[in-house]
Amino acid sequence: MHLFQAITDVMLRNPYVINNLDRQYNLLNRRTNYSKFSQIMASSIHVMDM
C-alpha cells in the first residue's frame, strides 16, 4: 500500500526519485518473481543436461 502511495505521489509531484518505484513493485510481486525464477532454473537445468 505504501509503495502505491509513493508511486502516485511521484506521478503527481514529479520529484527527484532515487529508487525506481516500478521495479520495486515488480520485486514485491511474488508470482512474477517465482515464474521468472522457474524459467531461469529450467533453462539452467537444460543447459547442464547437454
JORA-V163065 format. One record per backbone hydrogen bond with DSSP energy under -1.0 kcal/mol. CO is the residue of the C=O (numbers start at 0). NH is the residue of the N-H. If there is no record, write none. Layout:
[[CO	NH] [CO	NH]]
//
This chain:
[[0	4] [1	5] [2	6] [3	7] [4	8] [5	9] [6	10] [7	11] [8	12] [9	13] [18	20] [19	23] [20	24] [21	25] [22	26] [23	27] [27	29] [28	32] [29	33] [30	34] [31	35] [32	36] [33	37] [34	38] [35	39] [36	40] [37	41] [38	42] [39	43] [40	44] [41	45] [42	46] [43	47] [44	48]]
//
